[in-house]
Amino acid sequence: MIELSEEQKKAVADAQETFIELKDSSKPLNNEQLNLLFGQARSMNGWQDKEVSDGMVKSIYELTKMGPTSTNCCPARFKFIKSDEAKENLKEALLPNNVPKVMTAPVIALIGYDLDFADNMGKLFPHMDVAPMYKNNDEMNTSTAFRNSSLQGAYFMMVSRALGLDCGPMSGFNNQLVDEKFFAGTNIKSNFLCCIGYGDPSKIFMRLPRLDFEDVCEII
């Protein structure tokens, strides 16, 4: 049993009250909103010539960071590429067929995972010392960092769509080269990248099939 301080107990009680009020006063998303996030949302292949402000980028992160991760480890690290110079630096690492849609995007988010994420656990999980669990187990450390940064990248996409932007996620690039160019001198490794902006509807293709519930799901 974890022993909480009086201050922590109050914080827990406040959080519970806030959540109850939220659930009591909120309604599930409607079909239009769900379509914006999932049903009719599309991965973009081209972009309108419209800027995405730094303020918008920060707003996306402020919501993204609230998504759950294992022991609140938050291993994702984001670099937001906007300048022509930074885009040119990335260009060499891209697969040729991905160059046009990446280079024309208003913002390219490089989503990486920090293998030193456990250094922050004292702040992120203050009621229990879990850092040794990761630092003393390389396999667990790496799998936790990669899996949870992937989750955070997915949260980033959903938040971007919820705030009116479109996304173009991809893994078609040279990870080693990206790490050398953008994460040198750190223990951060690239996971995937995600372009964000206002999509050009004339550049999307037909929707590809998805697997049916019966193909991949089982209720037991």
Secondary structure, DSSP 8 states (H G I E B T S, - for coil): -----HHHHHHHHHHHHHHHHHHHH-----HHHHIIIIIS--B-S-B-S----HHHHHHHHHHHTTS--GGG---EEEEEE-SHHHHHHHHTTB-GGGHHHHHT-SEEEEEEEETTGGGGHHHHSTTS--HHHHHT-HHHHHHHHHHHHHHHHHHHHHHHHHTT-EEEEE--B-HHHHHHHHSTTSSEEEEEEEEEE-B-GGG---------HHHH----
